[in-house]
């Protein structure tokens, strides 16, 4: 599919250009609402904004733009509008390459909880289990087995809510 006559793009920056233009744009615009959160997610998935080199931060921005370009083409296609398949394919392949370079294609395991975090979560969980048991049985004393069973049920529910197994 031919693209037509090629046009030259500007090779100089506009007079009013500054490198932080994206952070300074009006946060009410669709561009900001679509782009900046994606950039921040990519930066977090790549190791955190504070830990990234200039090159990786720049790549996060470009990957977010490529993602937006792909989604724009997809929206056009689903609306029955003409879609430039070559531009879509090129943007998608470039986006995938950027994700690969940023090491964002593979899901990472959540870091393990530290002992203090684990104990705080367990204490909160046991407190919730005791509250649930009291609400279910009133002031009736329960056997140790009943209490343990309720604690296990509460623990399983908490794991399921966190996406655990």
Backbone bond lengths (Angstrom), bond angles and torsions (degrees), N, CA, C in turn:
res aa  C-N    CA-C-N  psi(-1)  N-CA   C-N-CA  omega(-1)  CA-C   N-CA-C  phi
1 X - - - 1.441 - - 1.520 107.58 -
2 X 1.301 117.20 118.26 1.465 121.91 -177.63 1.521 110.37 -74.12
3 X 1.310 116.22 146.09 1.457 121.33 -178.91 1.518 112.99 -93.99
4 X 1.291 117.82 -13.16 1.455 119.48 -177.81 1.518 110.83 97.34
5 X 1.316 115.31 -167.03 1.456 121.99 -176.86 1.517 109.78 -71.86
6 X 1.314 115.76 132.24 1.462 121.45 179.66 1.529 110.12 -77.21
7 X 1.308 115.84 141.13 1.464 120.29 175.23 1.512 107.84 -117.55
8 X 1.321 115.73 145.73 1.458 120.23 179.41 1.520 109.57 -80.21
9 X 1.295 115.07 137.11 1.455 120.76 176.14 1.516 109.47 -86.74
10 X 1.328 116.38 159.70 1.461 120.44 177.12 1.523 110.04 -60.82
11 X 1.319 115.92 138.90 1.464 119.24 179.33 1.519 111.71 -108.41
12 X 1.315 117.36 0.58 1.462 120.99 177.31 1.518 108.58 -121.25
13 X 1.307 115.48 152.02 1.452 120.23 179.15 1.525 110.12 -74.88
14 X 1.308 117.73 146.83 1.465 119.84 176.28 1.526 110.56 -60.70
15 X 1.332 117.44 156.93 1.470 122.15 -177.16 1.525 111.72 -60.31
16 X 1.316 117.98 -32.84 1.463 121.10 -176.18 1.525 113.51 -95.92
17 X 1.306 119.04 11.99 1.456 121.90 -176.96 1.524 111.54 -70.63
18 X 1.349 115.71 136.78 1.466 122.22 167.86 1.518 107.17 -135.40
19 X 1.286 116.76 150.22 1.461 121.56 -174.49 1.529 112.99 -63.82
20 X 1.311 118.04 -25.11 1.465 120.60 -178.39 1.531 112.58 -96.32
21 X 1.324 117.13 27.84 1.465 120.74 -174.81 1.512 112.08 -58.90
22 X 1.325 117.98 -35.55 1.460 120.21 -176.73 1.530 111.38 -68.11
23 X 1.318 116.38 -39.60 1.467 119.43 179.26 1.525 111.43 -69.61
24 X 1.329 117.87 -23.07 1.456 121.27 -176.31 1.524 114.12 -94.82
25 X 1.335 118.46 -6.73 1.460 117.65 -177.86 1.520 110.87 -71.82
26 X 1.298 115.55 159.51 1.457 122.65 -179.25 1.528 109.19 -60.52
27 X 1.301 116.30 121.39 1.461 121.24 -175.96 1.527 113.31 -70.66
28 X 1.316 117.41 -4.76 1.461 120.88 177.32 1.524 111.60 -87.61
29 X 1.328 118.08 -9.74 1.459 119.99 -176.81 1.525 110.90 -75.29
30 X 1.322 114.87 154.00 1.465 120.34 177.98 1.523 110.69 -63.33
31 X 1.341 116.10 -37.20 1.456 119.66 -179.86 1.525 110.88 -58.87
32 X 1.304 117.19 -48.06 1.467 119.44 -179.35 1.519 110.75 -64.43
33 X 1.328 117.14 -45.17 1.470 120.04 -177.63 1.521 111.49 -64.01
34 X 1.321 117.31 -28.95 1.465 120.48 -179.96 1.521 112.29 -87.10
35 X 1.308 117.55 -33.94 1.454 120.85 -168.34 1.524 114.95 -96.15
36 X 1.311 117.60 -50.34 1.456 119.74 -172.74 1.533 113.37 -61.32
37 X 1.333 119.64 -42.73 1.468 118.24 176.88 1.535 112.71 -61.39
38 X 1.330 116.72 -34.65 1.470 119.70 177.79 1.524 110.79 -65.95
39 X 1.318 115.65 -41.94 1.463 119.96 178.82 1.522 109.78 -61.46
40 X 1.315 117.10 -45.08 1.462 120.46 -179.67 1.526 111.37 -63.35
41 X 1.340 117.80 -40.27 1.472 119.95 177.94 1.526 110.93 -63.71
42 X 1.337 115.98 -42.84 1.470 119.00 178.80 1.525 111.22 -63.33
43 X 1.332 116.40 -40.70 1.460 119.61 178.46 1.523 110.81 -63.08
44 X 1.330 116.98 -40.97 1.467 119.96 178.67 1.528 110.99 -65.73
45 X 1.334 116.65 -42.98 1.463 120.38 179.88 1.533 111.95 -67.18
46 X 1.318 116.37 -21.48 1.466 120.65 -179.31 1.520 112.85 -92.17
47 X 1.308 117.79 3.36 1.457 120.15 176.99 1.509 114.38 122.49
48 X 1.311 118.39 2.91 1.464 121.05 179.59 1.509 111.30 96.73
49 X 1.327 116.47 137.24 1.465 122.08 -175.08 1.532 111.93 -56.73
50 X 1.321 117.44 -36.87 1.467 120.58 -177.93 1.523 112.86 -70.64
51 X 1.331 117.10 -19.54 1.464 120.85 -176.74 1.521 113.31 -100.33
52 X 1.341 118.15 2.20 1.455 120.83 -175.10 1.522 111.91 -94.11
53 X 1.310 114.57 145.93 1.461 119.84 172.45 1.525 108.26 -74.78
54 X 1.313 115.74 167.05 1.455 120.04 176.57 1.528 110.63 -57.08
55 X 1.306 116.46 -41.43 1.464 120.79 -177.97 1.528 111.27 -62.78
56 X 1.335 117.02 -42.90 1.463 119.25 -179.68 1.531 111.54 -70.18
57 X 1.326 117.03 -36.24 1.479 119.10 175.94 1.525 109.58 -63.67
58 X 1.314 116.83 -41.69 1.450 121.37 178.26 1.530 110.36 -63.33
59 X 1.321 116.67 -41.04 1.455 120.79 179.64 1.529 111.33 -65.05
60 X 1.332 117.02 -35.75 1.466 120.73 176.54 1.529 110.37 -61.38
61 X 1.314 116.17 -42.64 1.475 120.21 178.04 1.520 110.40 -62.01
62 X 1.315 116.67 -46.88 1.464 120.67 -176.82 1.520 110.84 -66.39
63 X 1.319 117.16 -39.53 1.466 120.58 178.24 1.528 110.62 -63.22
64 X 1.320 117.10 -39.37 1.467 120.35 178.93 1.532 110.31 -65.32
65 X 1.326 117.44 -40.58 1.465 120.44 176.89 1.522 110.83 -63.93
66 X 1.323 117.02 -42.27 1.459 120.56 179.22 1.532 110.57 -63.41
67 X 1.309 116.54 -39.79 1.467 120.89 177.16 1.526 110.12 -60.72
68 X 1.313 116.31 -42.94 1.453 121.33 178.75 1.531 111.18 -65.60
69 X 1.328 116.88 -39.37 1.465 120.42 176.32 1.527 111.00 -61.94
70 X 1.311 117.09 -43.74 1.469 120.89 178.56 1.530 110.58 -61.76
71 X 1.322 116.74 -45.65 1.458 119.75 -179.05 1.521 111.90 -65.42
72 X 1.328 116.97 -34.12 1.463 120.20 176.88 1.525 110.18 -63.65
73 X 1.324 116.75 -44.70 1.466 120.43 177.90 1.532 110.75 -63.47
74 X 1.327 117.42 -39.22 1.459 121.19 179.29 1.527 111.11 -64.83
75 X 1.330 116.67 -41.07 1.461 120.16 177.73 1.527 111.10 -63.46
76 X 1.319 116.60 -40.91 1.465 120.30 177.54 1.524 110.57 -61.78
77 X 1.309 115.90 -44.04 1.464 120.67 -178.86 1.526 110.58 -62.31
78 X 1.332 116.69 -46.55 1.469 119.49 -178.05 1.522 112.43 -69.72
79 X 1.333 117.23 -21.57 1.465 120.51 177.55 1.522 111.67 -87.65
80 X 1.332 117.41 0.34 1.450 121.04 179.30 1.513 113.70 82.26
81 X 1.326 117.08 10.88 1.467 121.06 179.10 1.526 109.48 -85.84
82 X 1.335 116.81 159.98 1.471 119.08 177.39 1.533 110.51 -60.65
83 X 1.310 114.88 140.59 1.463 120.87 -178.29 1.521 108.01 -129.77
84 X 1.322 116.62 133.02 1.459 121.57 178.18 1.524 108.02 -86.21
85 X 1.319 115.64 97.66 1.465 120.91 -175.81 1.520 111.11 -61.94
86 X 1.327 117.38 -37.51 1.466 120.55 179.19 1.515 111.86 -63.71
87 X 1.346 116.40 -43.84 1.470 120.28 178.53 1.525 110.47 -65.59
88 X 1.332 116.25 -39.36 1.468 120.36 178.76 1.528 110.23 -63.36
89 X 1.334 115.91 -47.89 1.466 120.11 -178.81 1.523 111.33 -62.01
90 X 1.322 116.10 -42.13 1.464 119.67 179.64 1.527 110.71 -65.23
91 X 1.334 117.46 -43.84 1.468 120.62 179.18 1.527 110.49 -64.18
92 X 1.339 116.78 -41.95 1.460 120.19 -179.55 1.523 111.10 -63.92
93 X 1.325 116.94 -46.95 1.469 120.13 179.94 1.528 111.42 -63.97
94 X 1.327 116.85 -38.72 1.464 120.38 177.39 1.525 110.68 -66.03
95 X 1.339 116.44 -41.74 1.465 120.93 178.46 1.529 110.06 -61.91
96 X 1.326 116.24 -44.43 1.459 120.15 179.63 1.531 110.97 -62.26
97 X 1.330 116.68 -39.80 1.460 120.13 177.10 1.518 112.06 -64.49
98 X 1.329 116.49 -39.60 1.471 120.07 177.54 1.524 110.15 -65.08
99 X 1.327 117.14 -43.40 1.467 120.27 178.11 1.523 110.56 -60.65
100 X 1.321 115.71 -41.20 1.468 119.46 179.86 1.526 110.20 -63.69
101 X 1.329 116.77 -43.75 1.467 120.83 -179.92 1.529 111.17 -65.07
102 X 1.320 116.10 -33.39 1.466 120.28 178.60 1.527 112.24 -82.60
103 X 1.330 116.49 -6.05 1.463 122.65 -178.33 1.526 110.88 62.54
104 X 1.330 115.95 43.25 1.465 121.43 -178.16 1.521 113.44 -107.00
105 X 1.313 118.77 3.56 1.463 119.80 -176.67 1.519 113.06 -82.38
106 X 1.295 117.63 -26.63 1.461 121.00 -178.28 1.514 110.59 -97.84
107 X 1.319 115.39 140.45 1.457 120.26 177.23 1.518 108.61 -74.51
108 X 1.300 115.02 133.83 1.463 119.83 -179.90 1.519 110.03 -99.79
109 X 1.319 115.17 147.11 1.455 119.73 176.30 1.519 109.30 -71.51
110 X 1.335 114.60 145.77 1.450 118.41 174.24 1.516 107.95 -67.32
111 X 1.332 117.62 141.44 1.462 118.31 177.73 1.530 110.06 -62.41
112 X 1.311 114.88 145.00 1.453 119.89 179.83 1.521 110.13 -65.23
113 X 1.335 115.16 147.45 1.470 120.20 177.87 1.517 109.52 -70.81
114 X 1.301 115.28 145.97 1.452 120.57 172.39 1.525 109.32 -76.05
115 X 1.292 117.09 168.87 1.460 121.47 -177.55 1.525 111.47 -60.41
116 X 1.332 117.38 -43.39 1.465 120.24 -178.99 1.525 111.13 -64.54
117 X 1.336 116.88 -41.49 1.467 120.41 178.12 1.520 110.64 -64.18
118 X 1.328 116.40 -41.92 1.453 120.94 -179.89 1.530 110.92 -63.02
119 X 1.324 116.14 -45.48 1.468 119.75 -178.66 1.532 110.94 -65.97
120 X 1.336 117.72 -38.74 1.466 120.88 178.17 1.526 110.39 -64.68
121 X 1.314 117.13 -41.71 1.463 120.55 178.98 1.521 110.54 -66.51
122 X 1.320 116.14 -41.37 1.473 120.57 -179.74 1.521 110.82 -65.41
123 X 1.334 117.12 -40.92 1.463 121.28 178.40 1.527 110.17 -63.22
124 X 1.321 116.52 -43.98 1.467 120.32 178.42 1.518 110.61 -64.18
125 X 1.323 116.61 -39.20 1.452 121.25 179.71 1.517 111.12 -65.95
126 X 1.318 117.00 -43.48 1.463 120.16 178.85 1.522 111.26 -65.82
127 X 1.329 116.62 -36.58 1.458 120.11 176.47 1.518 111.27 -64.24
128 X 1.339 116.67 -40.32 1.462 121.10 178.15 1.520 110.75 -66.71
129 X 1.328 117.03 -37.47 1.465 120.59 178.90 1.524 110.17 -66.88
130 X 1.314 116.43 -40.38 1.469 119.59 178.90 1.529 110.55 -66.19
131 X 1.338 117.23 -40.76 1.466 120.88 177.32 1.520 110.92 -62.70
132 X 1.333 116.82 -40.78 1.458 120.88 179.49 1.525 110.43 -66.37
133 X 1.316 116.38 -40.29 1.468 119.86 179.55 1.516 110.71 -65.63
134 X 1.318 116.59 -41.04 1.455 120.23 178.96 1.525 111.17 -65.24
135 X 1.322 115.99 -40.00 1.468 119.74 178.82 1.519 110.75 -67.29
136 X 1.332 117.07 -35.16 1.462 121.06 -177.84 1.524 111.80 -77.15
137 X 1.325 117.51 -39.78 1.460 121.50 -172.30 1.522 113.76 -113.25
138 X 1.301 117.84 2.94 1.459 119.76 -178.80 1.509 110.68 69.07
139 X 1.319 115.78 -140.69 1.465 120.49 -178.72 1.520 112.46 -90.05
140 X 1.348 116.92 3.55 1.456 120.66 -177.95 1.517 110.42 -62.22
141 X 1.306 118.60 125.98 1.462 119.45 176.73 1.527 109.80 -65.67
142 X 1.287 116.18 142.84 1.461 120.32 -179.37 1.512 109.69 -109.18
143 X 1.311 114.26 160.96 1.459 118.91 176.52 1.523 108.34 -77.61
144 X 1.306 115.14 163.06 1.461 120.48 178.52 1.526 110.42 -60.43
145 X 1.318 117.61 -39.41 1.470 121.38 -178.85 1.521 110.50 -65.13
146 X 1.340 117.58 -40.00 1.468 119.81 178.60 1.527 110.39 -64.19
147 X 1.316 116.41 -43.98 1.464 120.45 179.81 1.522 111.36 -62.84
148 X 1.319 116.85 -42.64 1.460 120.92 179.81 1.526 110.34 -64.93
149 X 1.330 116.12 -40.46 1.461 120.02 179.26 1.526 111.19 -63.07
150 X 1.327 116.36 -42.42 1.470 119.71 178.93 1.531 110.89 -66.78
151 X 1.318 117.21 -38.01 1.465 120.41 178.51 1.522 110.72 -64.39
152 X 1.336 116.44 -40.90 1.465 120.35 178.22 1.520 110.04 -64.63
153 X 1.349 117.02 -42.51 1.466 120.50 178.10 1.527 110.63 -61.26
154 X 1.316 117.21 -43.64 1.469 120.71 179.17 1.522 110.78 -65.18
155 X 1.338 116.87 -39.33 1.461 121.50 178.55 1.527 110.69 -63.93
156 X 1.334 117.21 -42.95 1.459 121.28 178.01 1.514 111.32 -64.64
157 X 1.324 117.31 -39.07 1.465 120.95 178.72 1.526 110.49 -65.40
158 X 1.328 117.13 -40.70 1.453 120.50 178.88 1.517 111.40 -65.39
159 X 1.333 117.05 -40.74 1.467 120.66 177.94 1.521 110.35 -63.99
160 X 1.317 117.08 -42.31 1.462 120.28 179.55 1.522 110.57 -64.16
161 X 1.334 117.26 -37.97 1.469 120.76 179.46 1.520 111.10 -66.68
162 X 1.339 117.74 -32.37 1.461 121.74 179.49 1.520 112.01 -84.65
163 X 1.309 117.88 -2.46 1.467 120.23 -179.12 1.505 112.78 86.46
164 X 1.317 116.52 14.87 1.459 120.24 179.66 1.504 110.88 -80.41
165 X 1.295 116.21 -174.46 1.466 120.43 -177.11 1.495 111.22 -102.66
